[in-house]
Amino acid sequence: MLFSSLTFLFSFLPCLLFLYFIIPKQYIKLKNLLLLVFSLCFYA
C-alpha cells in the first residue's frame, strides 16, 4: 500500500484518524498502541 493509493487515502487513513481522535487525551498509551498497530498493518 502506498501513501497515494486510494485504499490508503479513503479507508485506512480515515479509520486511523477517527479512532485516534475519539480516544480521550488521558489514554496516551492507548493512542500509542493504536498508532503501532496501524503502522504494522500498513507495513505488512
PDBQT receptor file of N, H, CA, C and O in Angstrom, charges set to zero:
ATOM      1  N   MET A   1       0.854  -1.170   0.000  1.00  0.00    +0.000 N 
ATOM      2  CA  MET A   1       0.000   0.000   0.000  1.00  0.00    +0.000 C 
ATOM      3  C   MET A   1       0.900   1.235   0.000  1.00  0.00    +0.000 C 
ATOM      4  O   MET A   1       1.844   1.332   0.785  1.00  0.00    +0.000 OA
ATOM      5  N   LEU A   2       0.599   2.152  -0.872  1.00  0.00    +0.000 N 
ATOM      6  H   LEU A   2      -0.168   2.073  -1.510  1.00  0.00    +0.000 HD
ATOM      7  CA  LEU A   2       1.338   3.401  -0.952  1.00  0.00    +0.000 C 
ATOM      8  C   LEU A   2       0.551   4.520  -0.300  1.00  0.00    +0.000 C 
ATOM      9  O   LEU A   2      -0.667   4.429  -0.150  1.00  0.00    +0.000 OA
ATOM     10  N   PHE A   3       1.254   5.578   0.087  1.00  0.00    +0.000 N 
ATOM     11  H   PHE A   3       2.244   5.651  -0.035  1.00  0.00    +0.000 HD
ATOM     12  CA  PHE A   3       0.581   6.726   0.699  1.00  0.00    +0.000 C 
ATOM     13  C   PHE A   3      -0.393   7.391  -0.262  1.00  0.00    +0.000 C 
ATOM     14  O   PHE A   3      -1.366   8.010   0.171  1.00  0.00    +0.000 OA
ATOM     15  N   SER A   4      -0.145   7.271  -1.541  1.00  0.00    +0.000 N 
ATOM     16  H   SER A   4       0.645   6.768  -1.893  1.00  0.00    +0.000 HD
ATOM     17  CA  SER A   4      -1.008   7.931  -2.525  1.00  0.00    +0.000 C 
ATOM     18  C   SER A   4      -2.073   6.990  -3.092  1.00  0.00    +0.000 C 
ATOM     19  O   SER A   4      -2.831   7.399  -3.972  1.00  0.00    +0.000 OA
ATOM     20  N   SER A   5      -2.153   5.758  -2.621  1.00  0.00    +0.000 N 
ATOM     21  H   SER A   5      -1.537   5.427  -1.906  1.00  0.00    +0.000 HD
ATOM     22  CA  SER A   5      -3.150   4.827  -3.143  1.00  0.00    +0.000 C 
ATOM     23  C   SER A   5      -4.542   5.185  -2.615  1.00  0.00    +0.000 C 
ATOM     24  O   SER A   5      -4.684   5.764  -1.538  1.00  0.00    +0.000 OA
ATOM     25  N   LEU A   6      -5.539   4.835  -3.378  1.00  0.00    +0.000 N 
ATOM     26  H   LEU A   6      -5.423   4.364  -4.253  1.00  0.00    +0.000 HD
ATOM     27  CA  LEU A   6      -6.911   5.137  -2.982  1.00  0.00    +0.000 C 
ATOM     28  C   LEU A   6      -7.330   4.344  -1.752  1.00  0.00    +0.000 C 
ATOM     29  O   LEU A   6      -8.122   4.829  -0.943  1.00  0.00    +0.000 OA
ATOM     30  N   THR A   7      -6.814   3.143  -1.603  1.00  0.00    +0.000 N 
ATOM     31  H   THR A   7      -6.171   2.748  -2.259  1.00  0.00    +0.000 HD
ATOM     32  CA  THR A   7      -7.125   2.334  -0.422  1.00  0.00    +0.000 C 
ATOM     33  C   THR A   7      -6.639   3.020   0.839  1.00  0.00    +0.000 C 
ATOM     34  O   THR A   7      -7.349   3.060   1.843  1.00  0.00    +0.000 OA
ATOM     35  N   PHE A   8      -5.442   3.553   0.791  1.00  0.00    +0.000 N 
ATOM     36  H   PHE A   8      -4.865   3.520  -0.025  1.00  0.00    +0.000 HD
ATOM     37  CA  PHE A   8      -4.902   4.250   1.958  1.00  0.00    +0.000 C 
ATOM     38  C   PHE A   8      -5.666   5.536   2.233  1.00  0.00    +0.000 C 
ATOM     39  O   PHE A   8      -6.042   5.802   3.374  1.00  0.00    +0.000 OA
ATOM     40  N   LEU A   9      -5.898   6.329   1.208  1.00  0.00    +0.000 N 
ATOM     41  H   LEU A   9      -5.593   6.113   0.280  1.00  0.00    +0.000 HD
ATOM     42  CA  LEU A   9      -6.491   7.652   1.388  1.00  0.00    +0.000 C 
ATOM     43  C   LEU A   9      -7.954   7.617   1.819  1.00  0.00    +0.000 C 
ATOM     44  O   LEU A   9      -8.397   8.490   2.566  1.00  0.00    +0.000 OA
ATOM     45  N   PHE A  10      -8.702   6.628   1.361  1.00  0.00    +0.000 N 
ATOM     46  H   PHE A  10      -8.342   5.919   0.755  1.00  0.00    +0.000 HD
ATOM     47  CA  PHE A  10     -10.144   6.645   1.621  1.00  0.00    +0.000 C 
ATOM     48  C   PHE A  10     -10.627   5.576   2.591  1.00  0.00    +0.000 C 
ATOM     49  O   PHE A  10     -11.814   5.548   2.916  1.00  0.00    +0.000 OA
ATOM     50  N   SER A  11      -9.750   4.694   3.064  1.00  0.00    +0.000 N 
ATOM     51  H   SER A  11      -8.786   4.717   2.800  1.00  0.00    +0.000 HD
ATOM     52  CA  SER A  11     -10.207   3.727   4.060  1.00  0.00    +0.000 C 
ATOM     53  C   SER A  11      -9.264   3.654   5.257  1.00  0.00    +0.000 C 
ATOM     54  O   SER A  11      -9.697   3.799   6.400  1.00  0.00    +0.000 OA
ATOM     55  N   PHE A  12      -7.992   3.431   5.001  1.00  0.00    +0.000 N 
ATOM     56  H   PHE A  12      -7.641   3.313   4.072  1.00  0.00    +0.000 HD
ATOM     57  CA  PHE A  12      -7.034   3.235   6.083  1.00  0.00    +0.000 C 
ATOM     58  C   PHE A  12      -6.817   4.511   6.897  1.00  0.00    +0.000 C 
ATOM     59  O   PHE A  12      -6.940   4.491   8.122  1.00  0.00    +0.000 OA
ATOM     60  N   LEU A  13      -6.505   5.592   6.245  1.00  0.00    +0.000 N 
ATOM     61  H   LEU A  13      -6.405   5.609   5.250  1.00  0.00    +0.000 HD
ATOM     62  CA  LEU A  13      -6.236   6.864   6.924  1.00  0.00    +0.000 C 
ATOM     63  C   LEU A  13      -7.451   7.425   7.664  1.00  0.00    +0.000 C 
ATOM     64  O   LEU A  13      -7.306   7.840   8.814  1.00  0.00    +0.000 OA
ATOM     65  N   PRO A  14      -8.636   7.456   7.063  1.00  0.00    +0.000 N 
ATOM     66  CA  PRO A  14      -9.799   7.955   7.830  1.00  0.00    +0.000 C 
ATOM     67  C   PRO A  14     -10.110   7.109   9.065  1.00  0.00    +0.000 C 
ATOM     68  O   PRO A  14     -10.480   7.654  10.105  1.00  0.00    +0.000 OA
ATOM     69  N   CYS A  15      -9.967   5.790   8.966  1.00  0.00    +0.000 N 
ATOM     70  H   CYS A  15      -9.667   5.347   8.121  1.00  0.00    +0.000 HD
ATOM     71  CA  CYS A  15     -10.209   4.929  10.136  1.00  0.00    +0.000 C 
ATOM     72  C   CYS A  15      -9.213   5.245  11.239  1.00  0.00    +0.000 C 
ATOM     73  O   CYS A  15      -9.588   5.365  12.406  1.00  0.00    +0.000 OA
ATOM     74  N   LEU A  16      -7.967   5.378  10.877  1.00  0.00    +0.000 N 
ATOM     75  H   LEU A  16      -7.662   5.280   9.929  1.00  0.00    +0.000 HD
ATOM     76  CA  LEU A  16      -6.935   5.695  11.865  1.00  0.00    +0.000 C 
ATOM     77  C   LEU A  16      -7.212   7.042  12.525  1.00  0.00    +0.000 C 
ATOM     78  O   LEU A  16      -7.180   7.139  13.752  1.00  0.00    +0.000 OA
ATOM     79  N   LEU A  17      -7.476   8.056  11.756  1.00  0.00    +0.000 N 
ATOM     80  H   LEU A  17      -7.502   7.976  10.760  1.00  0.00    +0.000 HD
ATOM     81  CA  LEU A  17      -7.715   9.384  12.314  1.00  0.00    +0.000 C 
ATOM     82  C   LEU A  17      -8.958   9.421  13.187  1.00  0.00    +0.000 C 
ATOM     83  O   LEU A  17      -8.961  10.054  14.243  1.00  0.00    +0.000 OA
ATOM     84  N   PHE A  18     -10.007   8.748  12.753  1.00  0.00    +0.000 N 
ATOM     85  H   PHE A  18     -10.005   8.233  11.896  1.00  0.00    +0.000 HD
ATOM     86  CA  PHE A  18     -11.228   8.712  13.552  1.00  0.00    +0.000 C 
ATOM     87  C   PHE A  18     -10.969   8.053  14.907  1.00  0.00    +0.000 C 
ATOM     88  O   PHE A  18     -11.343   8.595  15.947  1.00  0.00    +0.000 OA
ATOM     89  N   LEU A  19     -10.334   6.892  14.891  1.00  0.00    +0.000 N 
ATOM     90  H   LEU A  19     -10.031   6.452  14.046  1.00  0.00    +0.000 HD
ATOM     91  CA  LEU A  19     -10.066   6.185  16.145  1.00  0.00    +0.000 C 
ATOM     92  C   LEU A  19      -9.089   6.954  17.027  1.00  0.00    +0.000 C 
ATOM     93  O   LEU A  19      -9.235   6.976  18.250  1.00  0.00    +0.000 OA
ATOM     94  N   TYR A  20      -8.103   7.579  16.412  1.00  0.00    +0.000 N 
ATOM     95  H   TYR A  20      -7.985   7.561  15.419  1.00  0.00    +0.000 HD
ATOM     96  CA  TYR A  20      -7.108   8.319  17.190  1.00  0.00    +0.000 C 
ATOM     97  C   TYR A  20      -7.739   9.506  17.919  1.00  0.00    +0.000 C 
ATOM     98  O   TYR A  20      -7.457   9.732  19.096  1.00  0.00    +0.000 OA
ATOM     99  N   PHE A  21      -8.580  10.253  17.233  1.00  0.00    +0.000 N 
ATOM    100  H   PHE A  21      -8.809  10.069  16.277  1.00  0.00    +0.000 HD
ATOM    101  CA  PHE A  21      -9.146  11.457  17.832  1.00  0.00    +0.000 C 
ATOM    102  C   PHE A  21     -10.359  11.187  18.717  1.00  0.00    +0.000 C 
ATOM    103  O   PHE A  21     -10.776  12.065  19.472  1.00  0.00    +0.000 OA
ATOM    104  N   ILE A  22     -10.927   9.995  18.635  1.00  0.00    +0.000 N 
ATOM    105  H   ILE A  22     -10.588   9.282  18.021  1.00  0.00    +0.000 HD
ATOM    106  CA  ILE A  22     -12.061   9.669  19.505  1.00  0.00    +0.000 C 
ATOM    107  C   ILE A  22     -11.568   9.208  20.887  1.00  0.00    +0.000 C 
ATOM    108  O   ILE A  22     -12.322   9.247  21.859  1.00  0.00    +0.000 OA
ATOM    109  N   ILE A  23     -10.315   8.776  20.971  1.00  0.00    +0.000 N 
ATOM    110  H   ILE A  23      -9.702   8.745  20.181  1.00  0.00    +0.000 HD
ATOM    111  CA  ILE A  23      -9.745   8.343  22.249  1.00  0.00    +0.000 C 
ATOM    112  C   ILE A  23      -9.390   9.595  23.062  1.00  0.00    +0.000 C 
ATOM    113  O   ILE A  23      -8.729  10.493  22.542  1.00  0.00    +0.000 OA
ATOM    114  N   PRO A  24      -9.815   9.667  24.323  1.00  0.00    +0.000 N 
ATOM    115  CA  PRO A  24      -9.509  10.844  25.152  1.00  0.00    +0.000 C 
ATOM    116  C   PRO A  24      -8.007  11.025  25.384  1.00  0.00    +0.000 C 
ATOM    117  O   PRO A  24      -7.230  10.076  25.278  1.00  0.00    +0.000 OA
ATOM    118  N   LYS A  25      -7.619  12.257  25.702  1.00  0.00    +0.000 N 
ATOM    119  H   LYS A  25      -8.251  13.027  25.788  1.00  0.00    +0.000 HD
ATOM    120  CA  LYS A  25      -6.200  12.592  25.851  1.00  0.00    +0.000 C 
ATOM    121  C   LYS A  25      -5.512  11.844  26.992  1.00  0.00    +0.000 C 
ATOM    122  O   LYS A  25      -4.309  11.593  26.919  1.00  0.00    +0.000 OA
ATOM    123  N   GLN A  26      -6.243  11.488  28.034  1.00  0.00    +0.000 N 
ATOM    124  H   GLN A  26      -7.221  11.692  28.093  1.00  0.00    +0.000 HD
ATOM    125  CA  GLN A  26      -5.597  10.833  29.175  1.00  0.00    +0.000 C 
ATOM    126  C   GLN A  26      -5.178   9.398  28.857  1.00  0.00    +0.000 C 
ATOM    127  O   GLN A  26      -4.433   8.799  29.632  1.00  0.00    +0.000 OA
ATOM    128  N   TYR A  27      -5.630   8.836  27.751  1.00  0.00    +0.000 N 
ATOM    129  H   TYR A  27      -6.236   9.323  27.121  1.00  0.00    +0.000 HD
ATOM    130  CA  TYR A  27      -5.251   7.474  27.360  1.00  0.00    +0.000 C 
ATOM    131  C   TYR A  27      -4.146   7.507  26.314  1.00  0.00    +0.000 C 
ATOM    132  O   TYR A  27      -4.301   6.948  25.228  1.00  0.00    +0.000 OA
ATOM    133  N   ILE A  28      -3.046   8.150  26.632  1.00  0.00    +0.000 N 
ATOM    134  H   ILE A  28      -2.920   8.603  27.514  1.00  0.00    +0.000 HD
ATOM    135  CA  ILE A  28      -1.950   8.311  25.666  1.00  0.00    +0.000 C 
ATOM    136  C   ILE A  28      -1.320   6.973  25.290  1.00  0.00    +0.000 C 
ATOM    137  O   ILE A  28      -0.875   6.792  24.156  1.00  0.00    +0.000 OA
ATOM    138  N   LYS A  29      -1.281   6.034  26.237  1.00  0.00    +0.000 N 
ATOM    139  H   LYS A  29      -1.642   6.180  27.158  1.00  0.00    +0.000 HD
ATOM    140  CA  LYS A  29      -0.715   4.719  25.915  1.00  0.00    +0.000 C 
ATOM    141  C   LYS A  29      -1.584   3.971  24.914  1.00  0.00    +0.000 C 
ATOM    142  O   LYS A  29      -1.073   3.259  24.049  1.00  0.00    +0.000 OA
ATOM    143  N   LEU A  30      -2.885   4.134  25.032  1.00  0.00    +0.000 N 
ATOM    144  H   LEU A  30      -3.300   4.712  25.734  1.00  0.00    +0.000 HD
ATOM    145  CA  LEU A  30      -3.792   3.509  24.073  1.00  0.00    +0.000 C 
ATOM    146  C   LEU A  30      -3.631   4.134  22.688  1.00  0.00    +0.000 C 
ATOM    147  O   LEU A  30      -3.697   3.440  21.673  1.00  0.00    +0.000 OA
ATOM    148  N   LYS A  31      -3.421   5.436  22.658  1.00  0.00    +0.000 N 
ATOM    149  H   LYS A  31      -3.368   5.999  23.482  1.00  0.00    +0.000 HD
ATOM    150  CA  LYS A  31      -3.188   6.114  21.375  1.00  0.00    +0.000 C 
ATOM    151  C   LYS A  31      -1.899   5.612  20.731  1.00  0.00    +0.000 C 
ATOM    152  O   LYS A  31      -1.850   5.368  19.525  1.00  0.00    +0.000 OA
ATOM    153  N   ASN A  32      -0.866   5.461  21.543  1.00  0.00    +0.000 N 
ATOM    154  H   ASN A  32      -0.906   5.659  22.523  1.00  0.00    +0.000 HD
ATOM    155  CA  ASN A  32       0.403   4.958  21.018  1.00  0.00    +0.000 C 
ATOM    156  C   ASN A  32       0.264   3.527  20.505  1.00  0.00    +0.000 C 
ATOM    157  O   ASN A  32       0.835   3.174  19.473  1.00  0.00    +0.000 OA
ATOM    158  N   LEU A  33      -0.487   2.715  21.221  1.00  0.00    +0.000 N 
ATOM    159  H   LEU A  33      -0.951   3.001  22.059  1.00  0.00    +0.000 HD
ATOM    160  CA  LEU A  33      -0.724   1.340  20.785  1.00  0.00    +0.000 C 
ATOM    161  C   LEU A  33      -1.494   1.311  19.473  1.00  0.00    +0.000 C 
ATOM    162  O   LEU A  33      -1.192   0.515  18.584  1.00  0.00    +0.000 OA
ATOM    163  N   LEU A  34      -2.484   2.178  19.359  1.00  0.00    +0.000 N 
ATOM    164  H   LEU A  34      -2.730   2.825  20.081  1.00  0.00    +0.000 HD
ATOM    165  CA  LEU A  34      -3.255   2.272  18.117  1.00  0.00    +0.000 C 
ATOM    166  C   LEU A  34      -2.346   2.638  16.941  1.00  0.00    +0.000 C 
ATOM    167  O   LEU A  34      -2.441   2.040  15.869  1.00  0.00    +0.000 OA
ATOM    168  N   LEU A  35      -1.476   3.611  17.143  1.00  0.00    +0.000 N 
ATOM    169  H   LEU A  35      -1.398   4.097  18.013  1.00  0.00    +0.000 HD
ATOM    170  CA  LEU A  35      -0.548   4.000  16.079  1.00  0.00    +0.000 C 
ATOM    171  C   LEU A  35       0.409   2.867  15.728  1.00  0.00    +0.000 C 
ATOM    172  O   LEU A  35       0.733   2.669  14.557  1.00  0.00    +0.000 OA
ATOM    173  N   LEU A  36       0.860   2.129  16.726  1.00  0.00    +0.000 N 
ATOM    174  H   LEU A  36       0.598   2.290  17.678  1.00  0.00    +0.000 HD
ATOM    175  CA  LEU A  36       1.743   0.996  16.480  1.00  0.00    +0.000 C 
ATOM    176  C   LEU A  36       1.044  -0.073  15.652  1.00  0.00    +0.000 C 
ATOM    177  O   LEU A  36       1.609  -0.582  14.685  1.00  0.00    +0.000 OA
ATOM    178  N   VAL A  37      -0.175  -0.411  16.027  1.00  0.00    +0.000 N 
ATOM    179  H   VAL A  37      -0.635   0.003  16.813  1.00  0.00    +0.000 HD
ATOM    180  CA  VAL A  37      -0.923  -1.452  15.311  1.00  0.00    +0.000 C 
ATOM    181  C   VAL A  37      -1.195  -1.038  13.867  1.00  0.00    +0.000 C 
ATOM    182  O   VAL A  37      -1.020  -1.837  12.946  1.00  0.00    +0.000 OA
ATOM    183  N   PHE A  38      -1.619   0.201  13.671  1.00  0.00    +0.000 N 
ATOM    184  H   PHE A  38      -1.761   0.850  14.419  1.00  0.00    +0.000 HD
ATOM    185  CA  PHE A  38      -1.888   0.661  12.303  1.00  0.00    +0.000 C 
ATOM    186  C   PHE A  38      -0.600   0.746  11.488  1.00  0.00    +0.000 C 
ATOM    187  O   PHE A  38      -0.615   0.486  10.285  1.00  0.00    +0.000 OA
ATOM    188  N   SER A  39       0.503   1.101  12.119  1.00  0.00    +0.000 N 
ATOM    189  H   SER A  39       0.516   1.312  13.096  1.00  0.00    +0.000 HD
ATOM    190  CA  SER A  39       1.774   1.151  11.404  1.00  0.00    +0.000 C 
ATOM    191  C   SER A  39       2.220  -0.237  10.973  1.00  0.00    +0.000 C 
ATOM    192  O   SER A  39       2.712  -0.419   9.860  1.00  0.00    +0.000 OA
ATOM    193  N   LEU A  40       2.051  -1.203  11.844  1.00  0.00    +0.000 N 
ATOM    194  H   LEU A  40       1.651  -1.056  12.748  1.00  0.00    +0.000 HD
ATOM    195  CA  LEU A  40       2.424  -2.578  11.494  1.00  0.00    +0.000 C 
ATOM    196  C   LEU A  40       1.532  -3.119  10.373  1.00  0.00    +0.000 C 
ATOM    197  O   LEU A  40       2.012  -3.813   9.478  1.00  0.00    +0.000 OA
ATOM    198  N   CYS A  41       0.255  -2.806  10.422  1.00  0.00    +0.000 N 
ATOM    199  H   CYS A  41      -0.135  -2.242  11.149  1.00  0.00    +0.000 HD
ATOM    200  CA  CYS A  41      -0.649  -3.227   9.345  1.00  0.00    +0.000 C 
ATOM    201  C   CYS A  41      -0.292  -2.549   8.024  1.00  0.00    +0.000 C 
ATOM    202  O   CYS A  41      -0.368  -3.164   6.960  1.00  0.00    +0.000 OA
ATOM    203  N   PHE A  42       0.094  -1.292   8.103  1.00  0.00    +0.000 N 
ATOM    204  H   PHE A  42       0.156  -0.793   8.967  1.00  0.00    +0.000 HD
ATOM    205  CA  PHE A  42       0.467  -0.574   6.886  1.00  0.00    +0.000 C 
ATOM    206  C   PHE A  42       1.721  -1.176   6.255  1.00  0.00    +0.000 C 
ATOM    207  O   PHE A  42       1.772  -1.377   5.041  1.00  0.00    +0.000 OA
ATOM    208  N   TYR A  43       2.722  -1.463   7.069  1.00  0.00    +0.000 N 
ATOM    209  H   TYR A  43       2.680  -1.300   8.055  1.00  0.00    +0.000 HD
ATOM    210  CA  TYR A  43       3.969  -2.010   6.531  1.00  0.00    +0.000 C 
ATOM    211  C   TYR A  43       3.859  -3.457   6.119  1.00  0.00    +0.000 C 
ATOM    212  O   TYR A  43       4.653  -3.937   5.309  1.00  0.00    +0.000 OA
ATOM    213  N   ALA A  44       2.878  -4.162   6.668  1.00  0.00    +0.000 N 
ATOM    214  H   ALA A  44       2.234  -3.772   7.326  1.00  0.00    +0.000 HD
ATOM    215  CA  ALA A  44       2.674  -5.561   6.281  1.00  0.00    +0.000 C 
ATOM    216  C   ALA A  44       2.083  -5.592   4.884  1.00  0.00    +0.000 C 
ATOM    217  O   ALA A  44       1.825  -6.669   4.347  1.00  0.00    +0.000 OA
TER     218      ALA A  44
